[in-house]
């Protein structure tokens, strides 16, 4: 399954809207989004915005259609950068154990 690093950023004045939308998401008000979320494996999901930064960072594995469904839910509030990525557990297979 493909892996992506995802960076979501929003303007500070959008924070109340982002938090409201997140509340709607976790309460299940948008079943299509919730179903797509259940099919995506979140390896890491960090919220540095708690400390005043308007960004969250995720590492996910999943099908592009599901990841797109989730991100479209937020695109009117935030900007996304999506990077295909490879985990260190995979990269380390190509190097001697003493290096990594």
Backbone atoms as SQL, in Angstrom:
CREATE TABLE atoms (id INTEGER PRIMARY KEY, chain TEXT, resi INTEGER, resn TEXT, atom TEXT, x REAL, y REAL, z REAL);
INSERT INTO atoms VALUES
  (1, 'A', 1, 'UNK', 'N', 0.841, -1.174, 0.000),
  (2, 'A', 1, 'UNK', 'CA', 0.000, 0.000, 0.000),
  (3, 'A', 1, 'UNK', 'C', 0.891, 1.243, 0.000),
  (4, 'A', 2, 'UNK', 'N', 0.578, 2.247, -0.803),
  (5, 'A', 2, 'UNK', 'CA', 1.418, 3.442, -0.873),
  (6, 'A', 2, 'UNK', 'C', 1.431, 4.217, 0.444),
  (7, 'A', 3, 'UNK', 'N', 2.559, 4.868, 0.711),
  (8, 'A', 3, 'UNK', 'CA', 2.730, 5.669, 1.927),
  (9, 'A', 3, 'UNK', 'C', 2.954, 7.122, 1.527),
  (10, 'A', 4, 'UNK', 'N', 2.366, 8.018, 2.297),
  (11, 'A', 4, 'UNK', 'CA', 2.493, 9.446, 2.029),
  (12, 'A', 4, 'UNK', 'C', 2.767, 10.203, 3.326),
  (13, 'A', 5, 'UNK', 'N', 3.550, 11.256, 3.201),
  (14, 'A', 5, 'UNK', 'CA', 3.687, 12.233, 4.274),
  (15, 'A', 5, 'UNK', 'C', 2.806, 13.406, 3.872),
  (16, 'A', 6, 'UNK', 'N', 1.947, 13.832, 4.779),
  (17, 'A', 6, 'UNK', 'CA', 0.964, 14.864, 4.483),
  (18, 'A', 6, 'UNK', 'C', 1.148, 16.035, 5.452),
  (19, 'A', 7, 'UNK', 'N', 1.236, 17.233, 4.898),
  (20, 'A', 7, 'UNK', 'CA', 1.328, 18.441, 5.713),
  (21, 'A', 7, 'UNK', 'C', 0.080, 19.273, 5.412),
  (22, 'A', 8, 'UNK', 'N', -0.667, 19.585, 6.458),
  (23, 'A', 8, 'UNK', 'CA', -1.868, 20.416, 6.340),
  (24, 'A', 8, 'UNK', 'C', -1.606, 21.717, 7.088),
  (25, 'A', 9, 'UNK', 'N', -1.750, 22.861, 6.384),
  (26, 'A', 9, 'UNK', 'CA', -1.517, 24.172, 7.004),
  (27, 'A', 9, 'UNK', 'C', -2.730, 25.059, 6.783),
  (28, 'A', 10, 'UNK', 'N', -3.033, 25.868, 7.780),
  (29, 'A', 10, 'UNK', 'CA', -4.124, 26.815, 7.654),
  (30, 'A', 10, 'UNK', 'C', -3.735, 28.145, 8.284),
  (31, 'A', 11, 'UNK', 'N', -4.442, 29.189, 7.899),
  (32, 'A', 11, 'UNK', 'CA', -4.190, 30.522, 8.440),
  (33, 'A', 11, 'UNK', 'C', -4.740, 30.599, 9.859),
  (34, 'A', 12, 'UNK', 'N', -4.079, 31.345, 10.733),
  (35, 'A', 12, 'UNK', 'CA', -4.530, 31.427, 12.132),
  (36, 'A', 12, 'UNK', 'C', -6.004, 31.799, 12.279),
  (37, 'A', 13, 'UNK', 'N', -6.494, 32.692, 11.425),
  (38, 'A', 13, 'UNK', 'CA', -7.897, 33.098, 11.550),
  (39, 'A', 13, 'UNK', 'C', -8.872, 31.977, 11.184),
  (40, 'A', 14, 'UNK', 'N', -8.385, 30.917, 10.571),
  (41, 'A', 14, 'UNK', 'CA', -9.216, 29.753, 10.220),
  (42, 'A', 14, 'UNK', 'C', -9.273, 28.708, 11.336),
  (43, 'A', 15, 'UNK', 'N', -8.498, 28.886, 12.379),
  (44, 'A', 15, 'UNK', 'CA', -8.427, 27.880, 13.443),
  (45, 'A', 15, 'UNK', 'C', -9.801, 27.516, 14.017),
  (46, 'A', 16, 'UNK', 'N', -10.674, 28.474, 14.345),
  (47, 'A', 16, 'UNK', 'CA', -11.992, 28.065, 14.861),
  (48, 'A', 16, 'UNK', 'C', -12.766, 27.177, 13.880),
  (49, 'A', 17, 'UNK', 'N', -12.698, 27.496, 12.584),
  (50, 'A', 17, 'UNK', 'CA', -13.393, 26.690, 11.577),
  (51, 'A', 17, 'UNK', 'C', -12.774, 25.296, 11.463),
  (52, 'A', 18, 'UNK', 'N', -11.441, 25.227, 11.520),
  (53, 'A', 18, 'UNK', 'CA', -10.757, 23.932, 11.448),
  (54, 'A', 18, 'UNK', 'C', -11.148, 23.071, 12.647),
  (55, 'A', 19, 'UNK', 'N', -11.159, 23.656, 13.841),
  (56, 'A', 19, 'UNK', 'CA', -11.518, 22.895, 15.038),
  (57, 'A', 19, 'UNK', 'C', -12.985, 22.444, 14.984),
  (58, 'A', 20, 'UNK', 'N', -13.871, 23.310, 14.477),
  (59, 'A', 20, 'UNK', 'CA', -15.281, 22.929, 14.339),
  (60, 'A', 20, 'UNK', 'C', -15.427, 21.768, 13.363),
  (61, 'A', 21, 'UNK', 'N', -14.724, 21.856, 12.236),
  (62, 'A', 21, 'UNK', 'CA', -14.797, 20.790, 11.232),
  (63, 'A', 21, 'UNK', 'C', -14.245, 19.486, 11.797),
  (64, 'A', 22, 'UNK', 'N', -13.150, 19.582, 12.570),
  (65, 'A', 22, 'UNK', 'CA', -12.588, 18.376, 13.176),
  (66, 'A', 22, 'UNK', 'C', -13.611, 17.749, 14.123),
  (67, 'A', 23, 'UNK', 'N', -14.310, 18.577, 14.885),
  (68, 'A', 23, 'UNK', 'CA', -15.356, 18.065, 15.779),
  (69, 'A', 23, 'UNK', 'C', -16.458, 17.358, 15.014),
  (70, 'A', 24, 'UNK', 'N', -16.862, 17.915, 13.871),
  (71, 'A', 24, 'UNK', 'CA', -17.870, 17.271, 13.024),
  (72, 'A', 24, 'UNK', 'C', -17.361, 15.929, 12.505),
  (73, 'A', 25, 'UNK', 'N', -16.087, 15.913, 12.132),
  (74, 'A', 25, 'UNK', 'CA', -15.475, 14.693, 11.601),
  (75, 'A', 25, 'UNK', 'C', -15.488, 13.579, 12.649),
  (76, 'A', 26, 'UNK', 'N', -14.982, 13.865, 13.842),
  (77, 'A', 26, 'UNK', 'CA', -14.884, 12.803, 14.864),
  (78, 'A', 26, 'UNK', 'C', -16.239, 12.407, 15.419),
  (79, 'A', 27, 'UNK', 'N', -17.252, 13.268, 15.311),
  (80, 'A', 27, 'UNK', 'CA', -18.581, 12.913, 15.805),
  (81, 'A', 27, 'UNK', 'C', -19.366, 12.081, 14.799),
  (82, 'A', 28, 'UNK', 'N', -18.806, 11.896, 13.586),
  (83, 'A', 28, 'UNK', 'CA', -19.446, 11.044, 12.589),
  (84, 'A', 28, 'UNK', 'C', -20.507, 11.728, 11.746),
  (85, 'A', 29, 'UNK', 'N', -20.514, 13.051, 11.704),
  (86, 'A', 29, 'UNK', 'CA', -21.522, 13.774, 10.914),
  (87, 'A', 29, 'UNK', 'C', -21.311, 13.638, 9.412),
  (88, 'A', 30, 'UNK', 'N', -20.163, 13.161, 9.013),
  (89, 'A', 30, 'UNK', 'CA', -19.847, 12.998, 7.595),
  (90, 'A', 30, 'UNK', 'C', -19.424, 11.547, 7.354),
  (91, 'A', 31, 'UNK', 'N', -20.386, 10.633, 7.200),
  (92, 'A', 31, 'UNK', 'CA', -20.077, 9.202, 7.104),
  (93, 'A', 31, 'UNK', 'C', -19.144, 8.821, 5.966),
  (94, 'A', 32, 'UNK', 'N', -19.246, 9.493, 4.811),
  (95, 'A', 32, 'UNK', 'CA', -18.377, 9.159, 3.676),
  (96, 'A', 32, 'UNK', 'C', -16.913, 9.415, 4.045),
  (97, 'A', 33, 'UNK', 'N', -16.655, 10.519, 4.736),
  (98, 'A', 33, 'UNK', 'CA', -15.297, 10.858, 5.156),
  (99, 'A', 33, 'UNK', 'C', -14.820, 9.863, 6.211),
  (100, 'A', 34, 'UNK', 'N', -15.673, 9.534, 7.140),
  (101, 'A', 34, 'UNK', 'CA', -15.315, 8.594, 8.206),
  (102, 'A', 34, 'UNK', 'C', -15.003, 7.211, 7.643),
  (103, 'A', 35, 'UNK', 'N', -15.758, 6.766, 6.647),
  (104, 'A', 35, 'UNK', 'CA', -15.493, 5.461, 6.020),
  (105, 'A', 35, 'UNK', 'C', -14.135, 5.463, 5.324),
  (106, 'A', 36, 'UNK', 'N', -13.816, 6.541, 4.607),
  (107, 'A', 36, 'UNK', 'CA', -12.504, 6.640, 3.954),
  (108, 'A', 36, 'UNK', 'C', -11.401, 6.640, 5.004),
  (109, 'A', 37, 'UNK', 'N', -11.610, 7.367, 6.094),
  (110, 'A', 37, 'UNK', 'CA', -10.625, 7.429, 7.184),
  (111, 'A', 37, 'UNK', 'C', -10.342, 6.039, 7.760),
  (112, 'A', 38, 'UNK', 'N', -11.367, 5.219, 7.899),
  (113, 'A', 38, 'UNK', 'CA', -11.201, 3.872, 8.467),
  (114, 'A', 38, 'UNK', 'C', -10.365, 2.959, 7.554),
  (115, 'A', 39, 'UNK', 'N', -10.332, 3.273, 6.260),
  (116, 'A', 39, 'UNK', 'CA', -9.561, 2.448, 5.325),
  (117, 'A', 39, 'UNK', 'C', -8.108, 2.906, 5.185),
  (118, 'A', 40, 'UNK', 'N', -7.773, 4.045, 5.775),
  (119, 'A', 40, 'UNK', 'CA', -6.408, 4.577, 5.706),
  (120, 'A', 40, 'UNK', 'C', -5.695, 4.259, 7.013),
  (121, 'A', 41, 'UNK', 'N', -4.465, 3.797, 6.911),
  (122, 'A', 41, 'UNK', 'CA', -3.656, 3.488, 8.091),
  (123, 'A', 41, 'UNK', 'C', -2.826, 4.720, 8.459),
  (124, 'A', 42, 'UNK', 'N', -3.122, 5.305, 9.608),
  (125, 'A', 42, 'UNK', 'CA', -2.356, 6.460, 10.092),
  (126, 'A', 42, 'UNK', 'C', -1.191, 5.942, 10.917),
  (127, 'A', 43, 'UNK', 'N', 0.009, 6.093, 10.396),
  (128, 'A', 43, 'UNK', 'CA', 1.227, 5.648, 11.084),
  (129, 'A', 43, 'UNK', 'C', 1.612, 6.663, 12.144),
  (130, 'A', 44, 'UNK', 'N', 1.476, 7.930, 11.805),
  (131, 'A', 44, 'UNK', 'CA', 1.737, 9.016, 12.767),
  (132, 'A', 44, 'UNK', 'C', 0.824, 10.176, 12.393),
  (133, 'A', 45, 'UNK', 'N', 0.354, 10.892, 13.415),
  (134, 'A', 45, 'UNK', 'CA', -0.481, 12.055, 13.180),
  (135, 'A', 45, 'UNK', 'C', -0.179, 13.033, 14.291),
  (136, 'A', 46, 'UNK', 'N', 0.512, 14.080, 13.956),
  (137, 'A', 46, 'UNK', 'CA', 0.985, 15.049, 14.946),
  (138, 'A', 46, 'UNK', 'C', 0.237, 16.369, 14.805),
  (139, 'A', 47, 'UNK', 'N', -0.039, 16.997, 15.943),
  (140, 'A', 47, 'UNK', 'CA', -0.764, 18.261, 15.976),
  (141, 'A', 47, 'UNK', 'C', 0.053, 19.340, 16.668),
  (142, 'A', 48, 'UNK', 'N', 1.107, 19.839, 16.026),
  (143, 'A', 48, 'UNK', 'CA', 1.857, 20.918, 16.657),
  (144, 'A', 48, 'UNK', 'C', 1.023, 22.184, 16.812),
  (145, 'A', 49, 'UNK', 'N', -0.160, 22.245, 16.197),
  (146, 'A', 49, 'UNK', 'CA', -1.014, 23.425, 16.310),
  (147, 'A', 49, 'UNK', 'C', -1.447, 23.668, 17.756),
  (148, 'A', 50, 'UNK', 'N', -1.386, 22.643, 18.579),
  (149, 'A', 50, 'UNK', 'CA', -1.700, 22.801, 19.996),
  (150, 'A', 50, 'UNK', 'C', -0.801, 23.853, 20.617),
  (151, 'A', 51, 'UNK', 'N', 0.379, 24.021, 20.078),
  (152, 'A', 51, 'UNK', 'CA', 1.350, 24.976, 20.597),
  (153, 'A', 51, 'UNK', 'C', 1.360, 26.267, 19.793),
  (154, 'A', 52, 'UNK', 'N', 0.258, 26.571, 19.105),
  (155, 'A', 52, 'UNK', 'CA', 0.146, 27.820, 18.378),
  (156, 'A', 52, 'UNK', 'C', 0.565, 27.771, 16.919),
  (157, 'A', 53, 'UNK', 'N', 0.920, 26.611, 16.433),
  (158, 'A', 53, 'UNK', 'CA', 1.284, 26.480, 15.022),
  (159, 'A', 53, 'UNK', 'C', 0.087, 25.934, 14.260),
  (160, 'A', 54, 'UNK', 'N', -0.249, 26.547, 13.171),
  (161, 'A', 54, 'UNK', 'CA', -1.433, 26.169, 12.403),
  (162, 'A', 54, 'UNK', 'C', -1.075, 25.126, 11.357),
  (163, 'A', 55, 'UNK', 'N', -0.733, 23.940, 11.830),
  (164, 'A', 55, 'UNK', 'CA', -0.288, 22.870, 10.938),
  (165, 'A', 55, 'UNK', 'C', -0.517, 21.526, 11.627),
  (166, 'A', 56, 'UNK', 'N', -0.776, 20.503, 10.842),
  (167, 'A', 56, 'UNK', 'CA', -0.668, 19.142, 11.359),
  (168, 'A', 56, 'UNK', 'C', 0.029, 18.299, 10.309),
  (169, 'A', 57, 'UNK', 'N', 0.670, 17.252, 10.774),
  (170, 'A', 57, 'UNK', 'CA', 1.522, 16.418, 9.934),
  (171, 'A', 57, 'UNK', 'C', 1.112, 14.969, 10.145),
  (172, 'A', 58, 'UNK', 'N', 0.954, 14.246, 9.048),
  (173, 'A', 58, 'UNK', 'CA', 0.570, 12.838, 9.147),
  (174, 'A', 58, 'UNK', 'C', 1.413, 12.000, 8.205),
  (175, 'A', 59, 'UNK', 'N', 1.633, 10.763, 8.608),
  (176, 'A', 59, 'UNK', 'CA', 2.220, 9.755, 7.736),
  (177, 'A', 59, 'UNK', 'C', 1.146, 8.684, 7.613),
  (178, 'A', 60, 'UNK', 'N', 0.711, 8.442, 6.382),
  (179, 'A', 60, 'UNK', 'CA', -0.413, 7.540, 6.151),
  (180, 'A', 60, 'UNK', 'C', -0.080, 6.511, 5.081),
  (181, 'A', 61, 'UNK', 'N', -0.763, 5.392, 5.164),
  (182, 'A', 61, 'UNK', 'CA', -0.736, 4.384, 4.104),
  (183, 'A', 61, 'UNK', 'C', -2.169, 4.162, 3.671),
  (184, 'A', 62, 'UNK', 'N', -2.394, 4.186, 2.373),
  (185, 'A', 62, 'UNK', 'CA', -3.747, 3.965, 1.892),
  (186, 'A', 62, 'UNK', 'C', -3.855, 4.216, 0.412),
  (187, 'A', 63, 'UNK', 'N', -5.025, 3.939, -0.079),
  (188, 'A', 63, 'UNK', 'CA', -5.306, 4.156, -1.491),
  (189, 'A', 63, 'UNK', 'C', -5.529, 5.637, -1.745),
  (190, 'A', 64, 'UNK', 'N', -5.086, 6.093, -2.904),
  (191, 'A', 64, 'UNK', 'CA', -5.174, 7.509, -3.247),
  (192, 'A', 64, 'UNK', 'C', -6.618, 8.016, -3.201),
  (193, 'A', 65, 'UNK', 'N', -7.578, 7.210, -3.602),
  (194, 'A', 65, 'UNK', 'CA', -8.982, 7.636, -3.601),
  (195, 'A', 65, 'UNK', 'C', -9.461, 7.948, -2.185),
  (196, 'A', 66, 'UNK', 'N', -9.103, 7.120, -1.221),
  (197, 'A', 66, 'UNK', 'CA', -9.511, 7.362, 0.170),
  (198, 'A', 66, 'UNK', 'C', -8.814, 8.586, 0.749),
  (199, 'A', 67, 'UNK', 'N', -7.524, 8.711, 0.484),
  (200, 'A', 67, 'UNK', 'CA', -6.772, 9.865, 0.991),
  (201, 'A', 67, 'UNK', 'C', -7.328, 11.146, 0.372),
  (202, 'A', 68, 'UNK', 'N', -7.658, 11.115, -0.902),
  (203, 'A', 68, 'UNK', 'CA', -8.238, 12.289, -1.570),
  (204, 'A', 68, 'UNK', 'C', -9.602, 12.645, -0.993),
  (205, 'A', 69, 'UNK', 'N', -10.410, 11.651, -0.705),
  (206, 'A', 69, 'UNK', 'CA', -11.731, 11.901, -0.105),
  (207, 'A', 69, 'UNK', 'C', -11.590, 12.629, 1.218),
  (208, 'A', 70, 'UNK', 'N', -10.656, 12.187, 2.036),
  (209, 'A', 70, 'UNK', 'CA', -10.429, 12.826, 3.339),
  (210, 'A', 70, 'UNK', 'C', -9.940, 14.257, 3.154),
  (211, 'A', 71, 'UNK', 'N', -8.985, 14.467, 2.276),
  (212, 'A', 71, 'UNK', 'CA', -8.403, 15.801, 2.124),
  (213, 'A', 71, 'UNK', 'C', -9.349, 16.799, 1.471),
  (214, 'A', 72, 'UNK', 'N', -10.192, 16.327, 0.575),
  (215, 'A', 72, 'UNK', 'CA', -11.172, 17.238, -0.038),
  (216, 'A', 72, 'UNK', 'C', -12.108, 17.837, 1.009),
  (217, 'A', 73, 'UNK', 'N', -12.343, 17.110, 2.076),
  (218, 'A', 73, 'UNK', 'CA', -13.195, 17.572, 3.176),
  (219, 'A', 73, 'UNK', 'C', -12.623, 18.831, 3.832),
  (220, 'A', 74, 'UNK', 'N', -11.304, 18.991, 3.764),
  (221, 'A', 74, 'UNK', 'CA', -10.626, 20.115, 4.427),
  (222, 'A', 74, 'UNK', 'C', -10.136, 21.201, 3.477),
  (223, 'A', 75, 'UNK', 'N', -10.178, 20.981, 2.178),
  (224, 'A', 75, 'UNK', 'CA', -9.489, 21.861, 1.231),
  (225, 'A', 75, 'UNK', 'C', -10.011, 23.294, 1.206),
  (226, 'A', 76, 'UNK', 'N', -11.229, 23.545, 1.632),
  (227, 'A', 76, 'UNK', 'CA', -11.718, 24.922, 1.663),
  (228, 'A', 76, 'UNK', 'C', -11.154, 25.695, 2.856),
  (229, 'A', 77, 'UNK', 'N', -10.552, 24.985, 3.810),
  (230, 'A', 77, 'UNK', 'CA', -10.016, 25.619, 5.012),
  (231, 'A', 77, 'UNK', 'C', -8.497, 25.611, 5.089),
  (232, 'A', 78, 'UNK', 'N', -7.858, 24.700, 4.379),
  (233, 'A', 78, 'UNK', 'CA', -6.420, 24.513, 4.562),
  (234, 'A', 78, 'UNK', 'C', -5.730, 24.181, 3.244),
  (235, 'A', 79, 'UNK', 'N', -4.423, 24.282, 3.288),
  (236, 'A', 79, 'UNK', 'CA', -3.565, 23.939, 2.152),
  (237, 'A', 79, 'UNK', 'C', -2.868, 22.624, 2.470),
  (238, 'A', 80, 'UNK', 'N', -2.759, 21.755, 1.470),
  (239, 'A', 80, 'UNK', 'CA', -2.129, 20.451, 1.659),
  (240, 'A', 80, 'UNK', 'C', -0.887, 20.301, 0.811),
  (241, 'A', 81, 'UNK', 'N', 0.084, 19.625, 1.371),
  (242, 'A', 81, 'UNK', 'CA', 1.253, 19.152, 0.629),
  (243, 'A', 81, 'UNK', 'C', 1.289, 17.648, 0.877),
  (244, 'A', 82, 'UNK', 'N', 1.330, 16.899, -0.193),
  (245, 'A', 82, 'UNK', 'CA', 1.302, 15.442, -0.119),
  (246, 'A', 82, 'UNK', 'C', 2.564, 14.914, -0.774),
  (247, 'A', 83, 'UNK', 'N', 3.359, 14.176, -0.009),
  (248, 'A', 83, 'UNK', 'CA', 4.630, 13.666, -0.504),
  (249, 'A', 83, 'UNK', 'C', 4.640, 12.141, -0.439),
  (250, 'A', 84, 'UNK', 'N', 4.840, 11.466, -1.569),
  (251, 'A', 84, 'UNK', 'CA', 5.054, 10.022, -1.480),
  (252, 'A', 84, 'UNK', 'C', 6.292, 9.777, -0.615),
  (253, 'A', 85, 'UNK', 'N', 6.246, 8.783, 0.241),
  (254, 'A', 85, 'UNK', 'CA', 7.384, 8.561, 1.134),
  (255, 'A', 85, 'UNK', 'C', 7.635, 7.068, 1.340),
  (256, 'A', 86, 'UNK', 'N', 8.798, 6.800, 1.906),
  (257, 'A', 86, 'UNK', 'CA', 9.228, 5.430, 2.191),
  (258, 'A', 86, 'UNK', 'C', 9.722, 5.399, 3.631),
  (259, 'A', 87, 'UNK', 'N', 9.291, 4.412, 4.381),
  (260, 'A', 87, 'UNK', 'CA', 9.695, 4.308, 5.779),
  (261, 'A', 87, 'UNK', 'C', 11.140, 3.874, 5.942),
  (262, 'A', 88, 'UNK', 'N', 11.723, 4.243, 7.053),
  (263, 'A', 88, 'UNK', 'CA', 13.121, 3.888, 7.349),
  (264, 'A', 88, 'UNK', 'C', 13.293, 2.364, 7.430),
  (265, 'A', 89, 'UNK', 'N', 12.252, 1.660, 7.824),
  (266, 'A', 89, 'UNK', 'CA', 12.354, 0.197, 7.899),
  (267, 'A', 89, 'UNK', 'C', 12.606, -0.412, 6.522),
  (268, 'A', 90, 'UNK', 'N', 12.105, 0.220, 5.476),
  (269, 'A', 90, 'UNK', 'CA', 12.344, -0.246, 4.113),
  (270, 'A', 90, 'UNK', 'C', 13.721, 0.197, 3.624),
  (271, 'A', 91, 'UNK', 'N', 14.050, 1.460, 3.825),
  (272, 'A', 91, 'UNK', 'CA', 15.337, 2.000, 3.375),
  (273, 'A', 91, 'UNK', 'C', 16.502, 1.275, 4.047),
  (274, 'A', 92, 'UNK', 'N', 16.340, 0.929, 5.303),
  (275, 'A', 92, 'UNK', 'CA', 17.442, 0.300, 6.056),
  (276, 'A', 92, 'UNK', 'C', 17.846, -1.052, 5.478),
  (277, 'A', 93, 'UNK', 'N', 17.004, -1.682, 4.692),
  (278, 'A', 93, 'UNK', 'CA', 17.346, -2.966, 4.074),
  (279, 'A', 93, 'UNK', 'C', 18.478, -2.830, 3.062),
  (280, 'A', 94, 'UNK', 'N', 18.710, -1.625, 2.582),
  (281, 'A', 94, 'UNK', 'CA', 19.723, -1.398, 1.557),
  (282, 'A', 94, 'UNK', 'C', 21.074, -0.982, 2.116),
  (283, 'A', 95, 'UNK', 'N', 21.180, -0.843, 3.422),
  (284, 'A', 95, 'UNK', 'CA', 22.413, -0.391, 4.065),
  (285, 'A', 95, 'UNK', 'C', 22.879, -1.404, 5.108),
  (286, 'A', 96, 'UNK', 'N', 24.158, -1.462, 5.373),
  (287, 'A', 96, 'UNK', 'CA', 24.645, -2.348, 6.434),
  (288, 'A', 96, 'UNK', 'C', 24.042, -1.930, 7.774),
  (289, 'A', 97, 'UNK', 'N', 23.868, -2.871, 8.664),
  (290, 'A', 97, 'UNK', 'CA', 23.267, -2.589, 9.979),
  (291, 'A', 97, 'UNK', 'C', 24.020, -1.517, 10.753),
  (292, 'A', 98, 'UNK', 'N', 25.311, -1.405, 10.547),
  (293, 'A', 98, 'UNK', 'CA', 26.094, -0.440, 11.309),
  (294, 'A', 98, 'UNK', 'C', 25.815, 1.003, 10.908),
  (295, 'A', 99, 'UNK', 'N', 25.197, 1.212, 9.742),
  (296, 'A', 99, 'UNK', 'CA', 24.954, 2.571, 9.268),
  (297, 'A', 99, 'UNK', 'C', 23.667, 3.133, 9.843),
  (298, 'A', 100, 'UNK', 'N', 22.629, 2.335, 9.892),
  (299, 'A', 100, 'UNK', 'CA', 21.311, 2.833, 10.348),
  (300, 'A', 100, 'UNK', 'C', 20.931, 2.165, 11.650);
